[in-house]
Amino acid sequence: MFRASGSSVRGLIFVLLAAFFWGISGTAAQFLFSHQIEVMQVVQTRSSFAFVLFAASILLFRRESLRVTPPRLGLLALAGIIGIGFSNYTYYATISVSTVSTAIILQYTAPVLVMVYGILTRTESAGLTKWLALSISLSGCLLAVGTGGADLFSAGPAAIAIGTASAFCFAFMSIIGRRLNADPTSDLWGNLVYTIGFAALFWAVFQPPWQWSDWNLDTTAWLMLIGFSLISVLLPYLFFYLGLTFLPPTTVLIISTAEPVTAMISSWLILGESMSAFQITGASLVLLAILILGLDYRRRPPSQASQT
């Protein structure tokens, strides 16, 4: 669709794939809940299973990727615990005290936070095109969740505070992910396996894996949870990290707003849920924002595309 520099196109595709898997994982989660699998069982197992599967693959095929220095290990711990663990926890906590719409809207204010951070630290430029794309994508998210942002007006202080914390965690994930992957001495595969590992450790604090036997789930349920870990953690974070190697954090998060659009469409196709005119308009706005970014990168030389 775009004739941008090759790296920009790859970055855009990778982030869209991450948004796709995050979006369909919401629909998949609804399927799991309908099969008597509880929310916390889904949340606690997905990082752990993703880590075990990915770590086993790394040990077999890329063992050298596991070499890491102590300073980098500290950054990876922050990425896993705050960027994935706390981000997921605060997102679901927002839902528990408010609505899914409120949680999505607040979490996707993260691009604004990253944009401000980039301006203050002079690590990212913020031209008119990026501000325009950001405004359009956020407006699209408000409409795509089906409430037009009305839930925010009825949300209590706790929901606003926790949801805002979720946005900060998501923003932190993109910033530190870019920093880790921009280092030429780092290894993306190693970065990801440690990040997911620390996220799994975070959730193990709430309920250690050896207590999972108390859940009395059958083999089919366990297999579904393993499959869910692939589409909700391993694949989307892999593509998210890959996207951060080619594009700056704000751009990555703006493109990530395709997640609620994917969730809406997959729920319509698979679960038979309806789509309102507001939601269709919102989805169109998100796609327009991505199109604007893509066309903007089309006219840039490769040396600028990954820096702005």
PAMI-453103 format. One record per residue (C-alpha): residue number from 1; residue in one letter; chain; x, y, z. Coordinates in Angstrom, 1 decimal, padded with zeros to 4 digits. Layout:
REM residues N
{NUM,"A","A",{X,Y,Z}};
...
This chain:
REM residues 308
{1,"M","A",{000.0,000.0,000.0}};
{2,"F","A",{002.9,002.4,000.8}};
{3,"R","A",{006.1,003.0,-001.1}};
{4,"A","A",{007.9,004.1,002.0}};
{5,"S","A",{011.4,003.0,002.9}};
{6,"G","A",{011.6,-000.8,003.3}};
{7,"S","A",{012.3,-000.5,007.1}};
{8,"S","A",{009.3,001.7,007.6}};
{9,"V","A",{007.0,-000.6,005.8}};
{10,"R","A",{008.3,-003.6,007.8}};
{11,"G","A",{007.8,-001.7,011.0}};
{12,"L","A",{004.2,-000.7,010.1}};
{13,"I","A",{003.4,-004.3,009.2}};
{14,"F","A",{004.9,-005.7,012.4}};
{15,"V","A",{002.9,-003.3,014.6}};
{16,"L","A",{-000.3,-004.0,012.7}};
{17,"L","A",{000.3,-007.7,013.3}};
{18,"A","A",{000.8,-007.1,017.0}};
{19,"A","A",{-002.5,-005.1,017.1}};
{20,"F","A",{-004.2,-007.9,015.2}};
{21,"F","A",{-003.2,-010.6,017.7}};
{22,"W","A",{-004.0,-008.4,020.7}};
{23,"G","A",{-007.4,-007.6,019.1}};
{24,"I","A",{-008.3,-011.2,018.4}};
{25,"S","A",{-007.1,-012.3,021.8}};
{26,"G","A",{-009.9,-010.3,023.3}};
{27,"T","A",{-012.4,-012.3,021.3}};
{28,"A","A",{-010.5,-015.5,022.2}};
{29,"A","A",{-010.7,-014.5,025.9}};
{30,"Q","A",{-014.5,-014.2,025.7}};
{31,"F","A",{-014.5,-017.7,024.2}};
{32,"L","A",{-012.5,-019.0,027.2}};
{33,"F","A",{-014.7,-017.3,029.7}};
{34,"S","A",{-017.7,-019.0,028.1}};
{35,"H","A",{-016.0,-022.3,028.8}};
{36,"Q","A",{-015.9,-021.8,032.6}};
{37,"I","A",{-012.3,-020.5,032.6}};
{38,"E","A",{-011.9,-017.6,035.0}};
{39,"V","A",{-010.4,-014.2,034.2}};
{40,"M","A",{-007.5,-014.5,036.6}};
{41,"Q","A",{-006.7,-018.1,035.3}};
{42,"V","A",{-006.3,-016.6,031.9}};
{43,"V","A",{-004.3,-013.6,033.0}};
{44,"Q","A",{-001.9,-015.6,035.2}};
{45,"T","A",{-001.2,-018.5,032.8}};
{46,"R","A",{-000.6,-016.6,029.6}};
{47,"S","A",{002.7,-015.0,030.4}};
{48,"S","A",{004.0,-018.2,032.1}};
{49,"F","A",{003.1,-020.5,029.2}};
{50,"A","A",{004.4,-018.0,026.6}};
{51,"F","A",{007.7,-017.8,028.6}};
{52,"V","A",{008.1,-021.6,028.8}};
{53,"L","A",{007.4,-022.1,025.1}};
{54,"F","A",{009.7,-019.3,024.0}};
{55,"A","A",{012.5,-020.1,026.4}};
{56,"A","A",{012.5,-023.7,025.2}};
{57,"S","A",{012.8,-022.6,021.6}};
{58,"I","A",{015.6,-020.2,022.4}};
{59,"L","A",{017.5,-022.9,024.3}};
{60,"L","A",{017.2,-025.2,021.3}};
{61,"F","A",{018.0,-022.8,018.5}};
{62,"R","A",{019.5,-019.5,019.8}};
{63,"R","A",{021.1,-020.2,023.1}};
{64,"E","A",{023.6,-017.4,022.6}};
{65,"S","A",{020.7,-014.9,022.9}};
{66,"L","A",{020.4,-015.7,026.6}};
{67,"R","A",{023.7,-014.0,027.4}};
{68,"V","A",{023.0,-010.7,029.1}};
{69,"T","A",{024.9,-008.2,031.2}};
{70,"P","A",{023.6,-007.3,034.7}};
{71,"P","A",{022.7,-003.7,033.8}};
{72,"R","A",{020.6,-004.9,030.8}};
{73,"L","A",{019.0,-007.5,033.0}};
{74,"G","A",{017.7,-004.7,035.2}};
{75,"L","A",{016.2,-002.9,032.2}};
{76,"L","A",{014.6,-006.2,031.1}};
{77,"A","A",{013.1,-006.7,034.5}};
{78,"L","A",{011.6,-003.3,034.4}};
{79,"A","A",{010.2,-004.0,030.9}};
{80,"G","A",{008.6,-007.2,032.0}};
{81,"I","A",{007.3,-006.2,035.4}};
{82,"I","A",{006.1,-002.7,034.6}};
{83,"G","A",{005.7,-002.8,030.8}};
{84,"I","A",{003.8,-006.1,030.7}};
{85,"G","A",{002.9,-007.2,034.3}};
{86,"F","A",{001.7,-003.9,035.7}};
{87,"S","A",{000.3,-002.8,032.3}};
{88,"N","A",{-001.9,-005.9,032.2}};
{89,"Y","A",{-002.8,-005.7,035.9}};
{90,"T","A",{-003.9,-002.1,035.8}};
{91,"Y","A",{-005.8,-002.7,032.6}};
{92,"Y","A",{-007.9,-005.5,034.1}};
{93,"A","A",{-008.2,-003.6,037.4}};
{94,"T","A",{-009.7,-000.7,035.5}};
{95,"I","A",{-012.2,-003.1,034.0}};
{96,"S","A",{-013.0,-004.5,037.4}};
{97,"V","A",{-014.0,-001.0,038.8}};
{98,"S","A",{-015.4,000.4,035.6}};
{99,"T","A",{-015.9,-000.8,032.0}};
{100,"V","A",{-013.9,-002.3,029.2}};
{101,"S","A",{-014.5,000.9,027.2}};
{102,"T","A",{-013.0,003.0,029.9}};
{103,"A","A",{-009.9,000.7,030.2}};
{104,"I","A",{-009.3,000.9,026.4}};
{105,"I","A",{-009.8,004.6,026.2}};
{106,"L","A",{-007.5,005.4,029.1}};
{107,"Q","A",{-004.8,002.9,028.0}};
{108,"Y","A",{-004.6,004.4,024.5}};
{109,"T","A",{-003.8,007.8,025.8}};
{110,"A","A",{-000.3,006.3,026.0}};
{111,"P","A",{000.8,007.8,022.6}};
{112,"V","A",{000.2,011.2,024.0}};
{113,"L","A",{002.5,010.4,027.0}};
{114,"V","A",{005.2,009.1,024.7}};
{115,"M","A",{004.9,012.1,022.4}};
{116,"V","A",{005.4,014.5,025.3}};
{117,"Y","A",{008.3,012.4,026.6}};
{118,"G","A",{010.0,012.4,023.2}};
{119,"I","A",{009.6,016.2,023.0}};
{120,"L","A",{011.0,016.8,026.5}};
{121,"T","A",{014.0,014.5,026.0}};
{122,"R","A",{014.5,015.5,022.3}};
{123,"T","A",{014.5,011.8,021.3}};
{124,"E","A",{011.6,012.1,018.9}};
{125,"S","A",{010.2,014.9,016.7}};
{126,"A","A",{006.6,015.8,016.8}};
{127,"G","A",{005.5,017.3,013.5}};
{128,"L","A",{002.1,018.4,012.4}};
{129,"T","A",{001.4,015.1,010.6}};
{130,"K","A",{002.1,013.0,013.7}};
{131,"W","A",{-000.1,015.2,015.9}};
{132,"L","A",{-002.9,015.0,013.3}};
{133,"A","A",{-002.6,011.2,013.1}};
{134,"L","A",{-002.6,011.0,016.9}};
{135,"S","A",{-005.7,013.1,017.2}};
{136,"I","A",{-007.5,011.1,014.6}};
{137,"S","A",{-006.6,007.7,016.1}};
{138,"L","A",{-007.7,008.7,019.6}};
{139,"S","A",{-011.0,010.0,018.2}};
{140,"G","A",{-011.4,006.7,016.4}};
{141,"C","A",{-010.7,004.7,019.5}};
{142,"L","A",{-013.4,006.7,021.4}};
{143,"L","A",{-015.9,005.8,018.7}};
{144,"A","A",{-014.7,002.2,018.1}};
{145,"V","A",{-015.3,001.2,021.7}};
{146,"G","A",{-019.0,001.9,021.1}};
{147,"T","A",{-019.6,004.6,023.8}};
{148,"G","A",{-017.9,007.6,022.2}};
{149,"G","A",{-016.0,008.1,025.5}};
{150,"A","A",{-019.2,008.6,027.5}};
{151,"D","A",{-018.1,006.0,030.0}};
{152,"L","A",{-015.3,008.3,031.1}};
{153,"F","A",{-017.8,010.8,032.5}};
{154,"S","A",{-019.4,008.1,034.8}};
{155,"A","A",{-016.1,006.5,035.8}};
{156,"G","A",{-015.0,007.0,039.4}};
{157,"P","A",{-011.7,008.4,040.6}};
{158,"A","A",{-010.3,004.9,041.2}};
{159,"A","A",{-011.0,003.9,037.6}};
{160,"I","A",{-009.4,007.1,036.2}};
{161,"A","A",{-006.4,006.7,038.4}};
{162,"I","A",{-005.8,003.0,037.6}};
{163,"G","A",{-006.5,003.5,033.9}};
{164,"T","A",{-004.1,006.3,033.7}};
{165,"A","A",{-001.5,004.1,035.4}};
{166,"S","A",{-002.2,001.6,032.7}};
{167,"A","A",{-001.4,004.2,030.1}};
{168,"F","A",{001.9,005.1,031.8}};
{169,"C","A",{002.9,001.4,031.9}};
{170,"F","A",{002.1,000.9,028.2}};
{171,"A","A",{004.0,004.1,027.3}};
{172,"F","A",{006.9,002.9,029.4}};
{173,"M","A",{006.9,-000.4,027.5}};
{174,"S","A",{007.3,001.3,024.2}};
{175,"I","A",{010.0,003.6,025.4}};
{176,"I","A",{012.2,001.0,027.1}};
{177,"G","A",{011.5,-001.5,024.3}};
{178,"R","A",{012.9,001.0,021.8}};
{179,"R","A",{015.9,001.7,024.0}};
{180,"L","A",{016.7,-002.0,024.4}};
{181,"N","A",{016.3,-002.9,020.7}};
{182,"A","A",{018.2,000.2,019.5}};
{183,"D","A",{021.4,-001.0,021.2}};
{184,"P","A",{023.5,-002.8,018.6}};
{185,"T","A",{024.9,-005.1,021.2}};
{186,"S","A",{021.5,-006.4,022.3}};
{187,"D","A",{019.6,-009.3,020.9}};
{188,"L","A",{015.9,-008.9,020.2}};
{189,"W","A",{015.1,-012.6,021.0}};
{190,"G","A",{017.0,-012.4,024.3}};
{191,"N","A",{015.3,-009.2,025.2}};
{192,"L","A",{011.9,-010.7,024.6}};
{193,"V","A",{012.4,-013.9,026.4}};
{194,"Y","A",{013.7,-012.2,029.5}};
{195,"T","A",{010.9,-009.6,029.3}};
{196,"I","A",{008.2,-012.2,029.2}};
{197,"G","A",{010.0,-014.2,031.9}};
{198,"F","A",{009.9,-011.3,034.3}};
{199,"A","A",{006.2,-010.7,033.5}};
{200,"A","A",{005.6,-014.4,034.3}};
{201,"L","A",{007.5,-013.9,037.6}};
{202,"F","A",{005.3,-010.9,038.4}};
{203,"W","A",{002.1,-012.9,038.0}};
{204,"A","A",{003.6,-015.9,040.0}};
{205,"V","A",{003.6,-013.6,043.0}};
{206,"F","A",{-000.2,-013.5,043.0}};
{207,"Q","A",{-000.6,-017.3,042.6}};
{208,"P","A",{002.4,-019.6,042.2}};
{209,"P","A",{002.2,-022.2,039.4}};
{210,"W","A",{002.2,-025.1,041.8}};
{211,"Q","A",{-001.2,-023.9,043.0}};
{212,"W","A",{-002.7,-024.2,039.6}};
{213,"S","A",{-003.6,-027.8,040.2}};
{214,"D","A",{-006.4,-026.5,042.5}};
{215,"W","A",{-008.2,-025.1,039.5}};
{216,"N","A",{-009.4,-028.6,038.4}};
{217,"L","A",{-009.3,-027.8,034.7}};
{218,"D","A",{-009.5,-030.5,032.1}};
{219,"T","A",{-007.0,-031.2,029.3}};
{220,"T","A",{-008.9,-029.2,026.7}};
{221,"A","A",{-009.0,-026.2,029.0}};
{222,"W","A",{-005.2,-026.3,029.5}};
{223,"L","A",{-004.6,-026.6,025.8}};
{224,"M","A",{-006.8,-023.6,025.1}};
{225,"L","A",{-004.8,-021.6,027.7}};
{226,"I","A",{-001.6,-022.6,026.0}};
{227,"G","A",{-002.9,-021.5,022.6}};
{228,"F","A",{-004.1,-018.3,024.2}};
{229,"S","A",{-000.7,-017.6,025.5}};
{230,"L","A",{000.6,-017.6,021.9}};
{231,"I","A",{-001.9,-015.2,020.4}};
{232,"S","A",{-002.1,-012.8,023.4}};
{233,"V","A",{001.5,-012.6,024.6}};
{234,"L","A",{004.2,-014.3,022.5}};
{235,"L","A",{003.2,-013.3,019.0}};
{236,"P","A",{002.0,-009.8,019.7}};
{237,"Y","A",{005.0,-008.8,021.8}};
{238,"L","A",{007.3,-010.3,019.3}};
{239,"F","A",{005.8,-008.2,016.5}};
{240,"F","A",{005.6,-005.2,018.8}};
{241,"Y","A",{009.4,-005.4,019.6}};
{242,"L","A",{010.1,-005.9,015.9}};
{243,"G","A",{008.1,-002.8,015.1}};
{244,"L","A",{010.1,-000.8,017.7}};
{245,"T","A",{013.3,-001.7,015.8}};
{246,"F","A",{012.1,000.2,012.8}};
{247,"L","A",{009.7,002.9,014.1}};
{248,"P","A",{009.8,005.4,017.0}};
{249,"P","A",{007.6,004.7,020.0}};
{250,"T","A",{004.8,007.3,019.3}};
{251,"T","A",{004.3,006.0,015.8}};
{252,"V","A",{004.2,002.4,017.1}};
{253,"L","A",{001.5,003.3,019.7}};
{254,"I","A",{-000.6,005.2,017.2}};
{255,"I","A",{-000.6,002.2,014.9}};
{256,"S","A",{-001.4,000.0,017.9}};
{257,"T","A",{-004.8,001.8,018.2}};
{258,"A","A",{-005.8,-000.7,015.5}};
{259,"E","A",{-006.2,-003.2,018.4}};
{260,"P","A",{-009.8,-002.2,019.4}};
{261,"V","A",{-010.7,-002.1,015.7}};
{262,"T","A",{-009.5,-005.7,015.3}};
{263,"A","A",{-011.3,-006.7,018.5}};
{264,"M","A",{-014.5,-005.2,017.2}};
{265,"I","A",{-014.3,-006.8,013.8}};
{266,"S","A",{-013.3,-010.3,015.2}};
{267,"S","A",{-016.2,-010.2,017.7}};
{268,"W","A",{-018.5,-009.3,014.8}};
{269,"L","A",{-017.2,-012.1,012.6}};
{270,"I","A",{-016.8,-014.9,015.3}};
{271,"L","A",{-019.2,-014.1,018.1}};
{272,"G","A",{-021.9,-012.4,016.0}};
{273,"E","A",{-021.8,-009.2,017.9}};
{274,"S","A",{-023.3,-006.1,016.2}};
{275,"M","A",{-021.4,-003.0,015.0}};
{276,"S","A",{-022.9,000.4,015.3}};
{277,"A","A",{-022.4,003.3,012.9}};
{278,"F","A",{-020.3,005.0,015.6}};
{279,"Q","A",{-018.0,001.9,015.8}};
{280,"I","A",{-017.6,001.7,012.0}};
{281,"T","A",{-016.8,005.4,011.9}};
{282,"G","A",{-014.2,004.9,014.6}};
{283,"A","A",{-012.6,002.0,012.8}};
{284,"S","A",{-012.4,004.1,009.7}};
{285,"L","A",{-010.7,007.0,011.6}};
{286,"V","A",{-008.1,004.7,013.1}};
{287,"L","A",{-007.3,003.3,009.6}};
{288,"L","A",{-007.1,006.9,008.3}};
{289,"A","A",{-004.6,007.8,011.0}};
{290,"I","A",{-002.4,004.8,010.0}};
{291,"L","A",{-002.8,005.7,006.3}};
{292,"I","A",{-001.6,009.3,007.1}};
{293,"L","A",{001.4,008.0,008.9}};
{294,"G","A",{002.2,005.6,006.1}};
{295,"L","A",{001.9,008.3,003.4}};
{296,"D","A",{004.1,010.6,005.6}};
{297,"Y","A",{006.9,007.9,005.8}};
{298,"R","A",{006.6,007.4,002.0}};
{299,"R","A",{008.1,010.8,001.3}};
{300,"R","A",{010.9,010.5,003.9}};
{301,"P","A",{014.4,009.2,003.2}};
{302,"P","A",{015.2,006.0,005.1}};
{303,"S","A",{017.6,007.8,007.4}};
{304,"Q","A",{014.8,009.9,008.8}};
{305,"A","A",{012.0,007.3,008.8}};
{306,"S","A",{013.1,005.4,011.9}};
{307,"Q","A",{013.9,008.5,013.9}};
{308,"T","A",{010.8,010.6,013.6}};
